[in-house]
């Protein structure tokens, strides 16, 4: 058999292995979840709340399983029937510019992917989330969000892709390094300014009003030498009842955002303890180290791309007789899946460790934080119907935060 045939077999095998592994891991997590209400869980949930959390988890598990079967079947059919090669050929016959062919090819796939994921998103939002009293999104807001997300994906992703394709076309020998520097620079820009630029497209951010909460936050931040330049309340309640807070930015451009739902459900001390956790990420340099680690992963990705993309067998594996940057890139990402999984495991492991460290920082710097963090985390768990008994393998693959019972035990 030809090299391209072996590559095609490898691509199909990786898609199937990824699907099978995902199904097994999710099945194990579903079984692990359905345990009797033990003493530790009873400290968080009532029996009725616990049963509701398990039912909520099962509903999401069934939807994810169904969606995964459909999406994997579509991808396999597209690979085996030569859809990607035919799409590439169709565009190439009508457009003579290789860079524009690349942009249009990927743009069409982005649109098709968005349309394909729409039914599951609609069902999740308006059936599951509504049934379990989380959803506040109106159909009008949902449609607006979908359109904005699609336009942002196209408006940001396609120009960046055009630049990467141009670099590949002009500087093949050092493509991987120059393209990585471009992506790293763009990532840094988004890391520093992304929240300020794009979040207002979806949510209203207003300065946290003067009062007890703002005073308590300012006193704490001043005690830690943390320059509080931007402290916002975000209108998350127009979409969901779930609670959260976020920290973004770097250097002098730092933003702390509190969901209005968080302000409603937690008291002042609990909110300051949660905010102290977020400050801990900054003070322990977790934000910087995770950013650097992400860029190391991107460097690995581009170095492998620089080594493999010039191989015409990648395009041939997807059914094309003409070497194509976009087909080779697509084949590469399908073959890259095992490496991506390993990097994801490492990334999640670091992230979970950092969460413990941020909790510790909160305890060390805010009097009474153990009690306040403990009660805040319990409220967050009940409010989101968290799974209290996730399977360890599922945690390793999917959790960027430690399971709630382990986190509470660590606080004790």
C-alpha positions in Angstrom: 0.0 0.0 0.0 1.0 3.6 -0.6 2.1 5.9 2.2 -1.0 8.0 1.8 -3.1 4.8 2.3 -1.4 4.1 5.6 -1.9 7.7 6.7 -5.6 7.4 5.8 -5.9 4.3 7.9 -4.0 6.1 10.7 -6.4 9.1 10.6 -9.5 6.8 10.7 -8.0 4.8 13.5 -7.2 7.9 15.6 -10.7 9.2 15.1 -12.2 5.9 16.1 -9.8 5.5 19.1 -10.6 9.0 20.3 -14.4 8.3 20.0 -14.1 5.0 21.8 -11.9 6.4 24.6 -14.3 9.3 25.0 -17.3 7.0 25.3 -15.6 4.7 27.8 -14.4 7.6 30.0 -17.8 9.2 30.0 -19.5 5.9 30.7 -17.2 5.3 33.7 -17.9 8.8 34.9 -21.7 8.3 34.6 -21.4 5.1 36.7 -19.1 6.7 39.2 -21.6 9.6 39.6 -24.5 7.5 40.6 -23.5 6.6 44.2 -25.7 6.8 47.3 -25.7 10.1 49.3 -22.7 9.7 51.7 -21.8 11.8 54.7 -19.5 14.1 52.8 -22.1 14.6 50.1 -24.8 15.2 52.7 -22.8 18.1 54.0 -23.4 19.8 50.6 -26.7 18.4 49.2 -30.0 17.4 50.6 -31.3 14.1 49.3 -33.6 15.9 46.8 -30.8 18.2 45.5 -28.4 15.2 45.2 -31.0 13.3 43.1 -31.5 16.4 41.0 -27.7 16.7 40.4 -27.4 13.1 39.3 -30.4 13.5 36.9 -28.8 16.7 35.5 -25.6 14.9 34.9 -27.3 12.0 33.2 -29.2 14.3 30.9 -26.0 15.9 29.8 -24.3 12.6 29.5 -27.0 11.3 27.1 -26.9 14.4 25.0 -23.1 14.4 24.7 -23.1 10.7 23.8 -25.7 11.2 21.1 -23.8 14.3 19.7 -20.5 12.4 19.7 -21.9 9.5 17.7 -23.4 11.9 15.1 -20.3 14.2 14.9 -17.9 11.2 14.6 -20.0 9.5 12.0 -20.1 12.8 10.0 -16.3 13.2 10.2 -15.6 9.6 9.2 -18.0 9.8 6.3 -16.4 13.1 5.1 -13.0 11.5 5.3 -13.9 8.2 3.6 -16.1 9.7 0.9 -13.5 12.4 0.1 -15.6 15.4 1.0 -12.7 17.5 2.1 -10.7 16.8 -1.1 -13.9 17.5 -3.2 -14.5 20.8 -1.4 -10.9 21.8 -1.9 -11.1 20.9 -5.6 -14.4 22.7 -6.1 -13.0 25.9 -4.6 -9.7 25.6 -6.5 -11.5 25.3 -9.8 -13.1 28.7 -9.2 -10.4 30.6 -7.4 -6.8 30.8 -8.7 -5.2 32.3 -5.5 -4.0 29.5 -3.2 -4.3 31.8 -0.1 -7.9 32.6 -0.8 -8.6 28.9 -1.5 -7.3 28.2 2.0 -9.3 30.9 3.7 -12.5 30.0 1.9 -12.0 26.3 2.6 -11.6 26.8 6.3 -14.4 29.4 6.4 -16.8 26.9 4.9 -15.8 24.3 7.5 -16.3 26.8 10.3 -19.8 27.6 9.1 -20.7 23.9 8.6 -19.3 23.1 12.1 -21.3 25.9 13.7 -24.5 24.8 11.9 -23.8 21.1 12.9 -23.5 21.9 16.6 -26.6 24.1 16.6 -29.2 21.4 17.4 -27.3 20.1 20.4 -26.8 23.7 21.7 -30.5 24.5 21.3 -31.5 21.3 23.1 -29.0 21.9 25.9 -30.0 25.5 26.4 -33.8 25.3 26.0 -34.5 21.8 27.2 -31.9 20.6 29.7 -30.8 23.9 31.2 -34.5 25.1 31.3 -35.7 21.9 33.0 -33.1 22.2 35.7 -33.8 26.0 36.2 -30.6 27.4 34.9 -31.5 28.9 31.6 -32.5 32.6 31.3 -31.5 32.9 27.7 -34.3 34.1 25.3 -34.4 32.8 21.7 -33.5 36.3 20.5 -30.4 36.4 22.7 -29.5 32.8 21.8 -29.6 33.6 18.1 -27.6 36.9 18.6 -24.9 34.9 20.6 -24.6 32.3 17.8 -24.3 34.9 15.1 -21.7 36.9 17.1 -19.7 33.8 17.9 -19.7 32.8 14.2 -18.7 36.3 13.0 -15.9 36.5 15.5 -14.6 33.1 14.5 -14.6 34.1 10.9 -13.4 37.7 11.5 -10.5 36.8 13.8 -9.6 33.3 12.6 -9.6 33.7 8.9 -7.2 36.7 8.7 -4.9 34.9 11.1 -5.1 31.8 9.0 -4.3 33.9 5.9 -1.2 35.2 7.5 -0.1 31.7 8.5 -0.7 30.3 5.0 1.2 33.3 3.5 4.2 32.6 5.9 4.1 28.9 4.8 4.0 29.9 1.2 6.9 32.4 1.4 9.1 31.0 4.2 8.7 27.2 4.2 12.1 26.4 5.8 11.4 28.6 8.9 7.6 28.6 8.6 7.1 26.9 12.0 9.1 29.5 13.9 7.7 32.6 12.3 4.1 31.3 12.4 4.5 30.4 16.1 5.8 33.9 16.8 2.8 35.4 15.1 0.4 33.2 17.0 2.2 33.8 20.3 2.0 37.6 19.7 -1.7 37.4 18.9 -2.3 35.2 22.0 -0.5 37.7 24.2 -2.7 40.5 22.8 -5.8 38.5 23.4 -4.6 37.6 26.9 -4.1 41.2 27.8 -6.9 42.9 25.9 -9.3 40.2 24.8 -11.7 40.5 27.7 -11.9 44.3 27.5 -12.5 44.2 23.7 -14.8 41.2 23.1 -16.7 40.5 26.4 -18.7 43.7 26.1 -20.1 42.3 22.8 -22.0 39.7 24.9 -22.3 41.2 28.4 -22.6 44.5 30.0 -19.8 45.3 32.4 -20.5 48.1 34.9 -18.2 49.2 37.8 -19.1 47.5 41.0 -21.3 50.0 42.9 -20.0 51.8 46.0 -20.9 50.0 49.2 -19.9 47.3 51.7 -18.8 44.8 49.1 -16.6 47.2 47.1 -15.1 48.6 50.3 -14.2 45.1 51.5 -12.7 44.2 48.2 -10.6 47.4 48.0 -9.4 46.9 51.6 -8.3 43.3 50.8 -6.6 44.2 47.5 -4.8 47.1 49.2 -3.5 44.8 51.9 -2.0 42.5 49.2 -0.5 45.3 47.1 -2.8 44.3 44.3 -3.6 47.3 42.0 -7.3 47.1 41.5 -7.8 49.1 38.4 -11.0 47.5 37.0 -13.6 45.8 39.2 -16.8 45.0 37.3 -20.2 43.4 37.9 -21.3 41.4 34.8 -25.0 40.8 33.9 -24.6 37.0 33.6 -28.1 36.5 34.9 -29.6 37.3 31.5 -28.3 33.9 30.3 -28.0 31.6 33.4 -28.4 31.4 37.1 -25.0 29.8 37.5 -22.4 31.7 39.6 -18.8 32.6 38.7 -16.1 35.2 38.8 -13.1 35.8 36.6 -9.7 37.5 36.4 -8.0 38.5 33.2 -5.2 40.6 31.9 -1.6 41.1 32.7 0.6 43.9 34.0 -1.4 47.1 34.5 -4.3 45.8 32.4 -6.1 43.7 34.9 -9.8 43.1 35.1 -11.8 41.4 37.9 -15.4 40.5 37.0 -18.1 39.3 39.4 -21.2 37.7 38.0 -24.3 39.4 39.3 -25.6 36.0 40.2 -22.5 35.5 42.5 -23.2 38.8 44.2 -26.8 37.8 44.7 -26.1 34.3 46.2 -22.9 34.9 48.2 -22.3 37.2 51.2 -19.5 39.8 51.3 -17.0 37.6 53.2 -17.5 34.7 50.8 -17.1 36.9 47.7 -13.9 38.4 49.1 -12.6 34.9 49.8 -13.3 33.9 46.3 -11.7 37.0 45.0 -8.7 36.3 47.2 -8.4 33.0 45.4 -8.3 34.9 42.0 -5.7 37.3 43.3 -3.7 34.2 44.5 -3.5 33.0 40.9 -1.9 36.4 40.0 0.4 36.5 43.0 1.6 32.9 42.5 2.2 33.7 38.8 -0.2 31.0 37.7 -1.6 33.3 35.0 1.9 33.9 33.6 3.1 30.3 33.9 0.0 28.8 32.3 0.3 31.4 29.5 3.9 30.4 28.9 3.0 26.7 29.0 0.3 27.2 26.5 2.8 28.8 24.1 5.2 26.0 24.6 2.4 23.6 23.5 1.8 25.8 20.5 5.6 25.7 19.7 5.5 21.9 19.7 2.5 22.0 17.4 4.1 24.3 14.9 7.5 22.5 15.0 5.7 19.3 14.1 3.7 21.1 11.4 6.9 22.5 9.9 8.3 19.0 9.7 5.2 17.3 8.2 3.1 19.8 6.2 5.3 19.7 3.1 4.7 16.0 2.8 2.2 15.6 -0.2 1.0 12.3 1.3 -1.0 14.2 3.9 -3.2 15.8 1.2 -3.3 12.5 -0.7 -4.5 10.7 2.5 -7.7 12.8 2.3 -8.2 12.0 -1.4 -6.5 14.9 -3.2 -4.1 14.6 -6.1 -2.9 18.1 -5.6 -0.7 19.1 -2.6 -2.8 21.5 -0.5 -1.8 23.5 2.6 -5.3 23.3 4.1 -5.8 19.6 3.5 -2.4 18.8 4.8 -3.1 20.9 7.9 -6.5 19.1 8.4 -4.8 15.7 8.1 -2.1 16.8 10.5 -4.6 17.9 13.2 -6.4 14.6 12.9 -3.1 12.7 13.3 -2.0 15.1 16.1 -4.9 14.0 18.4 -2.8 11.6 20.6 -0.2 14.3 21.3 -2.9 16.9 21.9 -4.5 14.5 24.5 -1.2 14.1 26.3 -0.6 17.8 26.4 -4.2 18.3 27.7 -3.6 15.9 30.6 -0.4 17.8 31.6 -2.2 21.1 31.3 -5.2 20.0 33.4 -2.8 18.5 36.0 -1.0 21.8 36.4 -4.3 23.7 36.5 -5.7 21.6 39.3 -2.5 22.0 41.3 -2.7 25.8 40.8 -6.3 25.8 42.1 -5.1 24.3 45.4 -2.3 26.9 45.6 -4.8 29.7 45.0 -7.0 28.3 47.7 -4.0 28.3 50.1 -3.2 31.9 49.2 -6.8 32.9 50.1 -6.5 31.1 53.5 -3.1 32.8 54.2 -4.1 36.3 53.3 -7.8 36.7 54.3 -8.9 36.0 57.9 -11.6 33.4 58.1 -11.1 32.3 54.5 -11.3 28.6 55.3 -14.9 29.0 56.6 -15.8 31.5 53.8 -14.3 29.5 51.0 -15.8 26.3 52.3 -19.3 27.8 52.4 -18.8 29.6 49.0 -17.7 26.4 47.3 -20.7 24.5 48.7 -23.1 27.1 47.4 -21.4 27.1 44.0 -21.7 23.3 43.9 -25.4 23.2 44.8 -26.1 26.1 42.4 -24.5 24.3 39.4 -25.6 20.8 40.5 -22.0 19.6 40.4 -21.0 15.9 40.2 -19.6 15.0 43.6 -18.2 11.7 42.5 -16.4 12.1 39.1 -14.3 9.2 37.9 -10.5 9.8 38.4 -9.8 9.2 34.6 -12.6 11.7 33.7 -11.1 14.2 36.1 -7.6 13.7 34.5 -8.9 14.3 31.0 -11.6 17.0 31.6 -11.2 18.8 34.9 -9.1 22.0 35.1 -10.3 22.3 38.8 -10.1 19.7 41.5 -13.3 17.7 42.3 -15.3 19.6 44.8 -15.1 17.0 47.6 -11.3 16.9 47.3 -11.1 20.6 47.3 -13.2 20.9 50.4 -11.2 18.2 52.2 -8.0 20.2 51.4 -9.5 23.3 52.9 -10.3 21.4 56.1 
